[in-house]
Amino acid sequence: MKDYVYDGSFDGLLTAIFYAYQDKDRVKIVKAADYIPHLLNIKISVSTETDKADRVYNSIYSKLSYDTLSNIYHLYLSDIPDVENVILDYIKLCFKYSDTINLAKNNDTIRMVDKYKRRAYGEAHLFKGLVRFKEIAPLIFYSQIEPDHNILPLIIDHFKRRFSDQHFIIHDLKRQYAIIYNLKEAYLRDLSVEEGNQLSHSSESDPFESLFKSFYQSITIEERHNERQQRSYMPKRYWKHLVEM
């Protein structure tokens, strides 16, 4: 078996697919960060090549459909183990049978694609209401999140529109990168947990945080407290970064 090892980026994945798709041997695509050498496997390091990534992207878009391309991107962002090879199987399936194969809900690959793209999209929608900011400097706000899926690319435009008049950082601690908005543009960049903790503790107290806690307590009706229902709307694994909790 050949292991195609890429850098973890979407363009890197498309580059790896370009080479792996036409390989007649058994292949596996894996992120460099997750790669474990195997004695019987041949490692092939794949450098991201924009022209090759563009060829795969344009081929999927023009010969299949935008919806199929969107499915691939959301599946990539789901960040599930071995997602690259699910994507490779899905692309081969679509090119063999056309994108109408997406209607075959009895197919294991199609069911997996539907399942995990919905999870990524659903979590992104959920976090549009679960991000809690802390003012770390005058009119500069910082938030820490730890989503199950790689949702920052899916929420960046929402927060750019919603908070267009303030500087903010939304930090994914799990993947150690963040959305940075500087009033002109929003972009993604690497940001370590240590750097995030320094930002988080750069201000002694945030009056807005205290105000929000007071508001939350004032509207809480103890007699109607239902933690089970609360968890159904807001899973407990997210509570760590919610100041009201």
PARO-256437 format. One record per residue (C-alpha): residue number from 1; residue in three letters; x negated, y, z. Coordinates in steps of 0.001 Angstrom, whole numbers. Each point is the difference from the previous one (the first is absolute). Layout:
! PARO-256437
+-----+-----+---------+---------+---------+
|   k |   r |      px |      py |      pz |
+-----+-----+---------+---------+---------+
| NUM | ALA |       X |       Y |       Z |
...
+-----+-----+---------+---------+---------+
***
This chain:
! PARO-256437
+-----+-----+---------+---------+---------+
|   k |   r |      px |      py |      pz |
+-----+-----+---------+---------+---------+
|   1 | MET |       0 |       0 |       0 |
|   2 | LYS |   -1071 |    3566 |    -681 |
|   3 | ASP |     531 |    2717 |    2606 |
|   4 | TYR |     482 |    3461 |   -1500 |
|   5 | VAL |    -939 |    2401 |    2799 |
|   6 | TYR |    1172 |    3621 |    -312 |
|   7 | ASP |    -194 |    3167 |    2106 |
|   8 | GLY |    3609 |      20 |    1259 |
|   9 | SER |    1264 |    2899 |   -2133 |
|  10 | PHE |    2927 |    -325 |   -2408 |
|  11 | ASP |   -2227 |     831 |   -2980 |
|  12 | GLY |   -2474 |   -2574 |    1284 |
|  13 | LEU |    2770 |   -2596 |     137 |
|  14 | LEU |    1084 |     783 |   -3576 |
|  15 | THR |   -3623 |    -325 |   -1115 |
|  16 | ALA |    -269 |   -3397 |    1693 |
|  17 | ILE |    3261 |   -1060 |   -1656 |
|  18 | PHE |   -1420 |    1040 |   -3391 |
|  19 | TYR |   -2836 |   -2512 |     387 |
|  20 | ALA |    1804 |   -2718 |    1956 |
|  21 | TYR |    3029 |    -105 |   -2308 |
|  22 | GLN |   -1993 |   -1253 |   -2977 |
|  23 | ASP |   -2183 |   -2410 |    1997 |
|  24 | LYS |     789 |   -3630 |    -821 |
|  25 | ASP |   -1388 |   -1269 |    3322 |
|  26 | ARG |    1836 |      45 |    3317 |
|  27 | VAL |    -337 |    3489 |    1444 |
|  28 | LYS |     705 |    1905 |    3179 |
|  29 | ILE |     -34 |    3762 |     559 |
|  30 | VAL |    -996 |    1273 |    3428 |
|  31 | LYS |    -882 |    3325 |    1654 |
|  32 | ALA |   -3666 |     425 |     854 |
|  33 | ALA |     978 |     723 |    3627 |
|  34 | ASP |    1803 |   -3364 |     245 |
|  35 | TYR |   -2410 |   -2117 |   -2014 |
|  36 | ILE |   -1418 |   -3131 |    1635 |
|  37 | PRO |   -2619 |   -1800 |   -2134 |
|  38 | HIS |     751 |   -3594 |    -916 |
|  39 | LEU |   -2720 |   -2503 |    -886 |
|  40 | LEU |    1859 |   -1348 |   -3039 |
|  41 | ASN |    1333 |    3310 |   -1335 |
|  42 | ILE |   -1723 |    2387 |   -2364 |
|  43 | LYS |     106 |    3623 |    1171 |
|  44 | ILE |     531 |    2644 |   -2696 |
|  45 | SER |    -297 |    3577 |    1277 |
|  46 | VAL |    2321 |    2331 |   -1886 |
|  47 | SER |    -832 |    3691 |    -202 |
|  48 | THR |    2966 |    2276 |    -621 |
|  49 | GLU |     143 |     954 |   -3679 |
|  50 | THR |    2569 |    2692 |    -732 |
|  51 | ASP |     316 |    -906 |   -3686 |
|  52 | LYS |     744 |   -3655 |     820 |
|  53 | ALA |    2464 |     983 |    2738 |
|  54 | ASP |    1751 |    2365 |   -2434 |
|  55 | ARG |     292 |   -2756 |   -2601 |
|  56 | VAL |    1710 |   -2329 |    2473 |
|  57 | TYR |    2226 |    2812 |    1322 |
|  58 | ASN |    1075 |    1137 |   -3485 |
|  59 | SER |     524 |   -3559 |   -1199 |
|  60 | ILE |    2366 |    -759 |    2892 |
|  61 | TYR |    1825 |    3296 |    -491 |
|  62 | SER |     420 |    -252 |   -3777 |
|  63 | LYS |     453 |   -3757 |    -496 |
|  64 | LEU |    2009 |    -751 |    3141 |
|  65 | SER |    1654 |    2910 |    1829 |
|  66 | TYR |    -457 |    2792 |    2512 |
|  67 | ASP |    1960 |   -2063 |    2546 |
|  68 | THR |   -2465 |   -2874 |    -316 |
|  69 | LEU |   -2900 |    2418 |     474 |
|  70 | SER |    1752 |    1471 |    3048 |
|  71 | ASN |     487 |   -3511 |    1421 |
|  72 | ILE |   -3730 |    -673 |    -351 |
|  73 | TYR |    -949 |    3253 |    1723 |
|  74 | HIS |    2413 |    -527 |    2907 |
|  75 | LEU |   -1187 |   -3585 |     347 |
|  76 | TYR |   -3603 |    1245 |     136 |
|  77 | LEU |     974 |    2483 |    2736 |
|  78 | SER |    1708 |   -2757 |    2005 |
|  79 | ASP |   -3532 |   -1038 |    1039 |
|  80 | ILE |    1021 |   -3638 |     587 |
|  81 | PRO |   -2723 |   -2684 |      30 |
|  82 | ASP |    -926 |   -1248 |   -3486 |
|  83 | VAL |    2181 |    2680 |   -1616 |
|  84 | GLU |   -2409 |     332 |   -2948 |
|  85 | ASN |     688 |   -3545 |   -1162 |
|  86 | VAL |    3746 |     397 |     404 |
|  87 | ILE |    -324 |    3045 |   -2289 |
|  88 | LEU |   -2109 |   -1950 |   -2508 |
|  89 | ASP |    2574 |   -2840 |     -88 |
|  90 | TYR |    2796 |    2555 |    -357 |
|  91 | ILE |   -1684 |    1761 |   -2942 |
|  92 | LYS |    -643 |   -3314 |   -1781 |
|  93 | LEU |    3624 |    -984 |     560 |
|  94 | CYS |    1284 |    3306 |   -1387 |
|  95 | PHE |   -2188 |    -127 |   -3102 |
|  96 | LYS |    1024 |   -3602 |    -647 |
|  97 | TYR |    3753 |     509 |     352 |
|  98 | SER |     329 |    3821 |    -305 |
|  99 | ASP |    1112 |    2222 |    2862 |
| 100 | THR |    3435 |   -1637 |     -54 |
| 101 | ILE |   -1604 |   -2633 |    2219 |
| 102 | ASN |     693 |    2468 |    2819 |
| 103 | LEU |    3608 |   -1211 |    -156 |
| 104 | ALA |   -1063 |   -3558 |     862 |
| 105 | LYS |     595 |     226 |    3740 |
| 106 | ASN |    -519 |   -3760 |     389 |
| 107 | ASN |   -3672 |     375 |    -965 |
| 108 | ASP |   -2357 |     -56 |    3006 |
| 109 | THR |   -2273 |    2751 |   -1350 |
| 110 | ILE |    2917 |    2293 |    -854 |
| 111 | ARG |    1518 |    -525 |    3452 |
| 112 | MET |   -3322 |     854 |    1622 |
| 113 | VAL |    -359 |    3151 |   -2112 |
| 114 | ASP |    3526 |    1132 |     912 |
| 115 | LYS |    -540 |    -761 |    3682 |
| 116 | TYR |   -3250 |    1876 |     505 |
| 117 | LYS |     656 |    2980 |   -2251 |
| 118 | ARG |    3199 |     604 |    2020 |
| 119 | ARG |   -1933 |    -258 |    3249 |
| 120 | ALA |   -2577 |    2570 |   -1125 |
| 121 | TYR |    2636 |    2372 |   -1353 |
| 122 | GLY |    2237 |    -478 |    3051 |
| 123 | GLU |   -2797 |     707 |    2464 |
| 124 | ALA |    -988 |    3128 |   -1940 |
| 125 | HIS |    3604 |    1222 |     257 |
| 126 | LEU |      63 |    -788 |    3731 |
| 127 | PHE |   -3187 |    1958 |     691 |
| 128 | LYS |    1429 |    3135 |   -1568 |
| 129 | GLY |    1823 |     316 |    3320 |
| 130 | LEU |   -2561 |   -1602 |    2339 |
| 131 | VAL |   -3038 |    2256 |    -459 |
| 132 | ARG |    -664 |    2110 |    3112 |
| 133 | PHE |   -2390 |    2936 |    -328 |
| 134 | LYS |   -2187 |    1593 |    2646 |
| 135 | GLU |   -1354 |    3537 |    -378 |
| 136 | ILE |   -3775 |    -363 |     285 |
| 137 | ALA |    -777 |    3620 |    -994 |
| 138 | PRO |    2150 |    3011 |    -879 |
| 139 | LEU |    2369 |   -1182 |   -2760 |
| 140 | ILE |   -2010 |   -3189 |    -598 |
| 141 | PHE |    1874 |   -3221 |     777 |
| 142 | TYR |   -1235 |   -3574 |     373 |
| 143 | SER |    1803 |   -3348 |     172 |
| 144 | GLN |   -1097 |   -3598 |     519 |
| 145 | ILE |    1898 |   -2966 |   -1451 |
| 146 | GLU |    -641 |   -3744 |    -363 |
| 147 | PRO |    2386 |   -1321 |   -2658 |
| 148 | ASP |      73 |   -3638 |   -1058 |
| 149 | HIS |    -380 |     989 |   -3652 |
| 150 | ASN |   -2162 |    2523 |   -1845 |
| 151 | ILE |    2684 |    2690 |    -205 |
| 152 | LEU |   -1957 |    3290 |     -98 |
| 153 | PRO |     126 |     226 |   -3826 |
| 154 | LEU |    3794 |    -443 |     211 |
| 155 | ILE |     636 |    2748 |    2567 |
| 156 | ILE |   -2545 |    2633 |   -1050 |
| 157 | ASP |    2369 |    1933 |   -2303 |
| 158 | HIS |    2821 |     -38 |    2565 |
| 159 | PHE |   -2097 |    1594 |    2738 |
| 160 | LYS |   -1639 |    2439 |   -2409 |
| 161 | ARG |    3457 |    1326 |    -922 |
| 162 | ARG |    1380 |     -91 |    3534 |
| 163 | PHE |   -2942 |    1743 |    1696 |
| 164 | SER |   -1315 |    2098 |   -2867 |
| 165 | ASP |    -671 |    2979 |    2286 |
| 166 | GLN |   -2334 |   -1677 |    2493 |
| 167 | HIS |   -3263 |   -1912 |      74 |
| 168 | PHE |     427 |   -3629 |    1005 |
| 169 | ILE |   -1743 |   -3358 |     231 |
| 170 | ILE |    1798 |   -3366 |      52 |
| 171 | HIS |   -2514 |   -2618 |    1074 |
| 172 | ASP |     431 |   -3743 |    -667 |
| 173 | LEU |   -2138 |   -1457 |    2779 |
| 174 | LYS |     333 |   -3555 |   -1273 |
| 175 | ARG |   -1543 |     815 |   -3398 |
| 176 | GLN |   -2103 |    2915 |    1231 |
| 177 | TYR |    1047 |    2591 |   -2550 |
| 178 | ALA |    2361 |    2966 |       9 |
| 179 | ILE |    2156 |    2471 |   -1883 |
| 180 | ILE |   -1589 |    3456 |     196 |
| 181 | TYR |    2073 |    3060 |    -962 |
| 182 | ASN |   -1617 |    3459 |    -135 |
| 183 | LEU |    2930 |    2133 |   -1291 |
| 184 | LYS |   -1248 |    -434 |   -3583 |
| 185 | GLU |    -263 |   -3729 |    -556 |
| 186 | ALA |     568 |   -3297 |    1764 |
| 187 | TYR |   -2575 |   -2729 |    -447 |
| 188 | LEU |   -1163 |   -3284 |    1530 |
| 189 | ARG |   -3410 |    -402 |    1610 |
| 190 | ASP |   -1769 |   -2403 |    2348 |
| 191 | LEU |     346 |     853 |    3695 |
| 192 | SER |   -1317 |   -2269 |    2734 |
| 193 | VAL |    1772 |    -792 |    3265 |
| 194 | GLU |   -2772 |    1815 |    1895 |
| 195 | GLU |     470 |    3160 |   -2065 |
| 196 | GLY |    3754 |    -236 |     515 |
| 197 | ASN |    -360 |    -300 |    3757 |
| 198 | GLN |   -2229 |    3077 |      33 |
| 199 | LEU |    2678 |    1931 |   -1880 |
| 200 | SER |    2747 |   -1299 |    2267 |
| 201 | HIS |   -1824 |    1113 |    3147 |
| 202 | SER |   -1199 |    3323 |   -1380 |
| 203 | SER |    2979 |    1744 |    1639 |
| 204 | GLU |     894 |    -351 |    3664 |
| 205 | SER |    3764 |     231 |    -448 |
| 206 | ASP |    2535 |     684 |   -2711 |
| 207 | PRO |    3023 |    2056 |    1104 |
| 208 | PHE |    2064 |   -1428 |   -2864 |
| 209 | GLU |    -727 |   -3514 |    1242 |
| 210 | SER |    1193 |     886 |    3499 |
| 211 | LEU |    3075 |    1710 |   -1439 |
| 212 | PHE |     861 |   -3056 |   -2087 |
| 213 | LYS |    -333 |   -2296 |    3028 |
| 214 | SER |    2315 |    2269 |    1983 |
| 215 | PHE |    2516 |      56 |   -2852 |
| 216 | TYR |     -68 |   -3791 |    -294 |
| 217 | GLN |     546 |    -436 |    3738 |
| 218 | SER |    2831 |    2547 |      36 |
| 219 | ILE |    2022 |   -1799 |   -2678 |
| 220 | THR |    -577 |   -3485 |    1423 |
| 221 | ILE |    3052 |   -1608 |    1609 |
| 222 | GLU |   -1352 |   -2619 |    2399 |
| 223 | GLU |    3313 |   -1849 |     245 |
| 224 | ARG |     -46 |    -592 |   -3754 |
| 225 | HIS |   -3645 |   -1024 |    -230 |
| 226 | ASN |    -292 |   -3009 |   -2342 |
| 227 | GLU |   -3627 |    -973 |    -636 |
| 228 | ARG |     942 |   -2921 |   -2222 |
| 229 | GLN |    1890 |    2248 |   -2411 |
| 230 | GLN |   -2748 |    2609 |     261 |
| 231 | ARG |   -2572 |   -2567 |   -1117 |
| 232 | SER |    2162 |    -924 |   -2999 |
| 233 | TYR |    -284 |    3581 |   -1295 |
| 234 | MET |   -3497 |     718 |    1297 |
| 235 | PRO |   -2139 |   -3161 |     501 |
| 236 | LYS |   -1913 |     -33 |    3267 |
| 237 | ARG |   -3369 |    -394 |   -1731 |
| 238 | TYR |     368 |    3647 |   -1145 |
| 239 | TRP |     733 |    1430 |    3460 |
| 240 | LYS |   -3677 |     433 |     888 |
| 241 | HIS |    -212 |    3204 |   -2074 |
| 242 | LEU |    3436 |    1420 |     842 |
| 243 | VAL |    -422 |    2643 |    2690 |
| 244 | GLU |    3615 |    -341 |    1190 |
| 245 | MET |    -559 |   -3663 |     841 |
+-----+-----+---------+---------+---------+
***
